[in-house]
């Protein structure tokens, strides 16, 4: 007979919460990154904070502040310098074209590529659950740590030195001479092409939505004129829709030989 105070059994209930172990030396990752980037910080505290994800401080409150405030600052610094450089490098383009170019560079996907080149993910302190669920490779997390590192560099060295650093690490993106139409986000490009073809926007249909709340997995189809033209997967609906739009664009180009903007 069960005890009188026994509660109901919960199917699939989680076991004891597992926390990330505290860092043996919280400054060590920052010191290694500073050396890798060739930046002589007088105080590694800010750079160390830039490498701490909120999931880690949730499990280790003694770790201090996560990198979110530095991410907020770095986002503005990156946007300012990228905007300035695009304005200088493309004098004949209007606001809309410059905005498209900037969005391609400073989007989560764009900055994540830069973070991957710098291997920033390997320096990031994540909570154990977030680490196990693959957050270290997620575009938004990588973009966030890049912006946080930029914020730390700005506070340590000032705007001019940060500009010089960004011109180096973003050289490939800033120097790219791609047509503006090819830089548009997949969903925007697909919508333009769909309107041009049929006068109607695409529709996104969720095929499956699975997994626990902290680790969802979506499969979405991009539907044009009642026909599924692309399928995408992602950890949230927006990511899955973007991937579905990207596949649909490729399918339309293969079928019609027409690219957005042509």
C-alpha positions, 0 to 999 in steps of 0.5 A: 500500500502506498504511503498516504502522502505519496503524490501521483506518478508523473510519466517521463518526469525528469530526474535530479537536476544536473548542473554544470561543474564550476570552472576551475579557473574562470579567467583561463578561457579568456586568456587563451582567447585574448592570445588567439585574437592578439589582443592584450587586455589589461583586465580579462574580467570583461572578456571572461564575462563575454564567454559566459552563457546565461545557461551556465549562470543559471546552474552556477549563480556564483559565476556572476553575470552572463554575457547578455549585457555585453551582447547588447552593447556589441550588437550596436557596435557591430551594426554601427561599424558595418553600416559605416563600412557599407556606406563607404564601400557602396556609394551608389546604393540606396538605403534599401540595398545597404540595409539588405547588405547589412542584414546579411552580415549582422544576422544571426546566421552571418555572425555565427559564421564569423564566430565559427571562424574564430572558434568562439564556441570552444571558449564558451561556458554553457550549462550542462543541459544547454551543452548536451542539447547542442546549444554550442553550435546554435547560430543565435548562441554563436552570434551572441558570443561574437557580439559579447566579445565585441562589446568587451573589446569596445569597452577595453580598447575603444571604438577605433581599435574595435573598428580595426579588429572588426575590419579584419575579422569581417573582411570576407563579408565586407569585401564581398561583391555580391548582387543585392538580390542574392543577399536577401533572406530566404523568406523575403526572396521566396515571397518576392518570387511567389508574388511575381509568379502567382500574385500570392505569398507562400504558406508555411505548414508545420509537418511535425513539432516534437521534443521537450520545450527546451529542445524542440524540433520542427519540420515545416513545408513551404507551400506555393499554389498548394504545392509543397516546394521545400521542407526545412527543419529547425529548433524553432519554427522560424528556423525551420521556415527559413530552411524550407524557404531556402530549399523552395528557392533552390527548387524553383531555380532548378525548375524555372531557371529564375533567381530572385531579382531577375 
